[in-house]
Amino acid sequence: MVAVHRITEDLCEDSFELIAVHSSLEDYALVYKLNFHLKSNFRRTSKDLETMEHISFPFFEWKDRVNDGYWNLINNSSLIEESMTRDNLFEDETSVVTYHFLPEYKEVDYFLKIEQEDIDLGANIVRILNTIPQIMAAYTIEADKLKSKKNLIF
Protein backbone atom coordinates (compact mmCIF):
# COMPACT_ATOMS: atom_id res chain seq x y z
CA MET A 1 0.00 0.00 0.00
CA VAL A 2 1.33 3.42 -0.98
CA ALA A 3 1.18 6.30 1.50
CA VAL A 4 -0.49 9.46 0.23
CA HIS A 5 0.88 12.76 1.52
CA ARG A 6 -1.19 15.91 1.19
CA ILE A 7 0.10 19.43 1.57
CA THR A 8 -2.36 21.64 3.35
CA GLU A 9 -2.72 25.32 2.57
CA ASP A 10 -1.47 26.20 6.06
CA LEU A 11 1.86 24.60 5.29
CA CYS A 12 2.31 26.51 2.01
CA GLU A 13 1.13 29.82 3.36
CA ASP A 14 3.83 32.44 3.75
CA SER A 15 3.21 35.70 5.51
CA PHE A 16 3.81 38.60 3.17
CA GLU A 17 2.52 42.04 2.29
CA LEU A 18 1.29 42.68 -1.25
CA ILE A 19 1.21 46.25 -2.49
CA ALA A 20 -0.30 47.35 -5.80
CA VAL A 21 1.55 50.16 -7.58
CA HIS A 22 0.07 52.29 -10.37
CA SER A 23 2.76 54.05 -12.38
CA SER A 24 3.48 54.79 -16.03
CA LEU A 25 7.23 54.46 -15.45
CA GLU A 26 9.20 51.70 -17.13
CA ASP A 27 10.27 48.99 -14.70
CA TYR A 28 13.93 50.07 -14.55
CA ALA A 29 12.91 53.69 -13.82
CA LEU A 30 10.50 52.59 -11.09
CA VAL A 31 13.23 50.46 -9.51
CA TYR A 32 15.52 53.49 -9.50
CA LYS A 33 12.85 55.54 -7.69
CA LEU A 34 12.18 52.73 -5.20
CA ASN A 35 15.87 52.31 -4.45
CA PHE A 36 16.19 56.03 -3.84
CA HIS A 37 13.07 56.56 -1.69
CA LEU A 38 12.98 53.25 0.19
CA LYS A 39 16.77 53.00 0.60
CA SER A 40 16.49 49.57 -1.00
CA ASN A 41 18.72 47.76 -3.46
CA PHE A 42 16.44 46.11 -6.03
CA ARG A 43 18.20 44.23 -8.83
CA ARG A 44 16.74 42.54 -11.87
CA THR A 45 17.03 38.78 -11.71
CA SER A 46 18.90 36.96 -14.45
CA LYS A 47 15.72 35.08 -15.40
CA ASP A 48 12.24 36.49 -15.69
CA LEU A 49 9.41 34.94 -13.71
CA GLU A 50 7.64 32.38 -15.89
CA THR A 51 4.03 31.49 -15.11
CA MET A 52 3.41 29.43 -18.24
CA GLU A 53 5.59 28.02 -20.96
CA HIS A 54 5.90 31.18 -23.05
CA ILE A 55 4.72 33.88 -20.64
CA SER A 56 7.30 35.63 -18.48
CA PHE A 57 7.25 38.77 -16.34
CA PRO A 58 10.14 41.10 -15.48
CA PHE A 59 11.19 40.40 -11.93
CA PHE A 60 13.28 42.43 -9.47
CA GLU A 61 14.41 41.31 -6.01
CA TRP A 62 16.12 42.69 -2.93
CA LYS A 63 17.35 40.63 -0.01
CA ASP A 64 17.23 42.95 3.01
CA ARG A 65 19.88 41.37 5.20
CA VAL A 66 19.53 43.99 7.95
CA ASN A 67 15.82 43.30 8.61
CA ASP A 68 15.84 39.71 7.33
CA GLY A 69 13.40 40.48 4.52
CA TYR A 70 12.90 39.45 0.92
CA TRP A 71 11.28 41.98 -1.43
CA ASN A 72 10.08 41.46 -5.02
CA LEU A 73 8.80 43.84 -7.67
CA ILE A 74 6.83 42.17 -10.45
CA ASN A 75 5.52 43.77 -13.61
CA ASN A 76 1.83 42.88 -13.92
CA SER A 77 1.72 42.73 -17.71
CA SER A 78 3.58 40.82 -20.34
CA LEU A 79 3.20 41.53 -24.06
CA ILE A 80 3.59 38.49 -26.31
CA GLU A 81 3.64 38.59 -30.11
CA GLU A 82 1.66 35.73 -31.54
CA SER A 83 1.36 34.91 -35.21
CA MET A 84 -2.07 34.19 -36.52
CA THR A 85 -2.41 32.03 -39.61
CA ARG A 86 -5.34 32.95 -41.79
CA ASP A 87 -6.35 32.23 -45.34
CA ASN A 88 -7.27 35.74 -46.36
CA LEU A 89 -5.76 39.10 -47.20
CA PHE A 90 -3.99 39.41 -43.83
CA GLU A 91 -2.35 36.00 -43.64
CA ASP A 92 0.56 35.43 -41.26
CA GLU A 93 -0.26 38.59 -39.36
CA THR A 94 1.21 38.98 -35.89
CA SER A 95 -0.82 40.31 -33.03
CA VAL A 96 0.20 41.41 -29.57
CA VAL A 97 -1.54 39.73 -26.65
CA THR A 98 -1.33 41.05 -23.09
CA TYR A 99 -1.13 38.60 -20.20
CA HIS A 100 -1.44 39.65 -16.56
CA PHE A 101 0.44 38.26 -13.57
CA LEU A 102 -2.65 38.67 -11.36
CA PRO A 103 -5.61 38.75 -13.78
CA GLU A 104 -8.08 40.02 -11.19
CA TYR A 105 -6.05 43.27 -10.97
CA LYS A 106 -5.56 44.09 -14.66
CA GLU A 107 -5.40 47.82 -13.98
CA VAL A 108 -2.38 47.52 -11.63
CA ASP A 109 1.01 48.12 -13.24
CA TYR A 110 3.32 46.53 -10.63
CA PHE A 111 3.15 44.43 -7.48
CA LEU A 112 5.51 44.79 -4.56
CA LYS A 113 5.69 41.62 -2.47
CA ILE A 114 7.37 41.97 0.92
CA GLU A 115 8.27 38.94 3.03
CA GLN A 116 9.40 40.30 6.38
CA GLU A 117 8.57 39.79 10.03
CA ASP A 118 7.49 43.43 10.64
CA ILE A 119 3.70 43.28 10.21
CA ASP A 120 3.11 47.06 10.24
CA LEU A 121 5.59 47.60 7.43
CA GLY A 122 2.99 47.71 4.62
CA ALA A 123 1.24 50.90 5.73
CA ASN A 124 4.54 52.75 6.06
CA ILE A 125 5.73 51.60 2.63
CA VAL A 126 2.42 52.63 1.02
CA ARG A 127 2.76 56.08 2.61
CA ILE A 128 6.28 56.47 1.17
CA LEU A 129 5.24 55.20 -2.26
CA ASN A 130 2.35 57.66 -2.44
CA THR A 131 4.79 60.56 -1.93
CA ILE A 132 6.71 59.68 -5.11
CA PRO A 133 5.37 61.99 -7.87
CA GLN A 134 5.61 59.36 -10.65
CA ILE A 135 3.48 56.87 -8.70
CA MET A 136 -0.22 57.59 -9.17
CA ALA A 137 -1.43 55.26 -6.43
CA ALA A 138 -0.20 52.54 -4.10
CA TYR A 139 -2.28 50.41 -1.74
CA THR A 140 -2.18 47.04 0.00
CA ILE A 141 -4.03 44.01 -1.32
CA GLU A 142 -5.34 41.15 0.78
CA ALA A 143 -3.59 38.19 -0.78
CA ASP A 144 -5.89 35.69 0.94
CA LYS A 145 -8.79 36.77 -1.30
CA LEU A 146 -6.92 36.38 -4.60
CA LYS A 147 -8.05 33.71 -7.04
CA SER A 148 -4.56 33.51 -8.59
CA LYS A 149 -2.65 33.41 -5.29
CA LYS A 150 -0.57 30.51 -6.62
CA ASN A 151 1.24 32.98 -8.92
CA LEU A 152 2.74 34.58 -5.82
CA ILE A 153 4.53 31.40 -4.80
CA PHE A 154 8.06 31.64 -6.17
C-alpha positions as CSV (number, residue, x, y, z in Angstrom):
1,M,0.0,0.0,0.0
2,V,1.3,3.4,-1.0
3,A,1.2,6.3,1.5
4,V,-0.5,9.5,0.2
5,H,0.9,12.8,1.5
6,R,-1.2,15.9,1.2
7,I,0.1,19.4,1.6
8,T,-2.4,21.6,3.3
9,E,-2.7,25.3,2.6
10,D,-1.5,26.2,6.1
11,L,1.9,24.6,5.3
12,C,2.3,26.5,2.0
13,E,1.1,29.8,3.4
14,D,3.8,32.4,3.7
15,S,3.2,35.7,5.5
16,F,3.8,38.6,3.2
17,E,2.5,42.0,2.3
18,L,1.3,42.7,-1.2
19,I,1.2,46.3,-2.5
20,A,-0.3,47.4,-5.8
21,V,1.6,50.2,-7.6
22,H,0.1,52.3,-10.4
23,S,2.8,54.0,-12.4
24,S,3.5,54.8,-16.0
25,L,7.2,54.5,-15.4
26,E,9.2,51.7,-17.1
27,D,10.3,49.0,-14.7
28,Y,13.9,50.1,-14.5
29,A,12.9,53.7,-13.8
30,L,10.5,52.6,-11.1
31,V,13.2,50.5,-9.5
32,Y,15.5,53.5,-9.5
33,K,12.9,55.5,-7.7
34,L,12.2,52.7,-5.2
35,N,15.9,52.3,-4.5
36,F,16.2,56.0,-3.8
37,H,13.1,56.6,-1.7
38,L,13.0,53.3,0.2
39,K,16.8,53.0,0.6
40,S,16.5,49.6,-1.0
41,N,18.7,47.8,-3.5
42,F,16.4,46.1,-6.0
43,R,18.2,44.2,-8.8
44,R,16.7,42.5,-11.9
45,T,17.0,38.8,-11.7
46,S,18.9,37.0,-14.4
47,K,15.7,35.1,-15.4
48,D,12.2,36.5,-15.7
49,L,9.4,34.9,-13.7
50,E,7.6,32.4,-15.9
51,T,4.0,31.5,-15.1
52,M,3.4,29.4,-18.2
53,E,5.6,28.0,-21.0
54,H,5.9,31.2,-23.1
55,I,4.7,33.9,-20.6
56,S,7.3,35.6,-18.5
57,F,7.2,38.8,-16.3
58,P,10.1,41.1,-15.5
59,F,11.2,40.4,-11.9
60,F,13.3,42.4,-9.5
61,E,14.4,41.3,-6.0
62,W,16.1,42.7,-2.9
63,K,17.4,40.6,0.0
64,D,17.2,42.9,3.0
65,R,19.9,41.4,5.2
66,V,19.5,44.0,7.9
67,N,15.8,43.3,8.6
68,D,15.8,39.7,7.3
69,G,13.4,40.5,4.5
70,Y,12.9,39.4,0.9
71,W,11.3,42.0,-1.4
72,N,10.1,41.5,-5.0
73,L,8.8,43.8,-7.7
74,I,6.8,42.2,-10.4
75,N,5.5,43.8,-13.6
76,N,1.8,42.9,-13.9
77,S,1.7,42.7,-17.7
78,S,3.6,40.8,-20.3
79,L,3.2,41.5,-24.1
80,I,3.6,38.5,-26.3
81,E,3.6,38.6,-30.1
82,E,1.7,35.7,-31.5
83,S,1.4,34.9,-35.2
84,M,-2.1,34.2,-36.5
85,T,-2.4,32.0,-39.6
86,R,-5.3,32.9,-41.8
87,D,-6.3,32.2,-45.3
88,N,-7.3,35.7,-46.4
89,L,-5.8,39.1,-47.2
90,F,-4.0,39.4,-43.8
91,E,-2.3,36.0,-43.6
92,D,0.6,35.4,-41.3
93,E,-0.3,38.6,-39.4
94,T,1.2,39.0,-35.9
95,S,-0.8,40.3,-33.0
96,V,0.2,41.4,-29.6
97,V,-1.5,39.7,-26.6
98,T,-1.3,41.1,-23.1
99,Y,-1.1,38.6,-20.2
100,H,-1.4,39.6,-16.6
101,F,0.4,38.3,-13.6
102,L,-2.6,38.7,-11.4
103,P,-5.6,38.8,-13.8
104,E,-8.1,40.0,-11.2
105,Y,-6.1,43.3,-11.0
106,K,-5.6,44.1,-14.7
107,E,-5.4,47.8,-14.0
108,V,-2.4,47.5,-11.6
109,D,1.0,48.1,-13.2
110,Y,3.3,46.5,-10.6
111,F,3.2,44.4,-7.5
112,L,5.5,44.8,-4.6
113,K,5.7,41.6,-2.5
114,I,7.4,42.0,0.9
115,E,8.3,38.9,3.0
116,Q,9.4,40.3,6.4
117,E,8.6,39.8,10.0
118,D,7.5,43.4,10.6
119,I,3.7,43.3,10.2
120,D,3.1,47.1,10.2
121,L,5.6,47.6,7.4
122,G,3.0,47.7,4.6
123,A,1.2,50.9,5.7
124,N,4.5,52.7,6.1
125,I,5.7,51.6,2.6
126,V,2.4,52.6,1.0
127,R,2.8,56.1,2.6
128,I,6.3,56.5,1.2
129,L,5.2,55.2,-2.3
130,N,2.4,57.7,-2.4
131,T,4.8,60.6,-1.9
132,I,6.7,59.7,-5.1
133,P,5.4,62.0,-7.9
134,Q,5.6,59.4,-10.6
135,I,3.5,56.9,-8.7
136,M,-0.2,57.6,-9.2
137,A,-1.4,55.3,-6.4
138,A,-0.2,52.5,-4.1
139,Y,-2.3,50.4,-1.7
140,T,-2.2,47.0,0.0
141,I,-4.0,44.0,-1.3
142,E,-5.3,41.2,0.8
143,A,-3.6,38.2,-0.8
144,D,-5.9,35.7,0.9
145,K,-8.8,36.8,-1.3
146,L,-6.9,36.4,-4.6
147,K,-8.0,33.7,-7.0
148,S,-4.6,33.5,-8.6
149,K,-2.6,33.4,-5.3
150,K,-0.6,30.5,-6.6
151,N,1.2,33.0,-8.9
152,L,2.7,34.6,-5.8
153,I,4.5,31.4,-4.8
154,F,8.1,31.6,-6.2
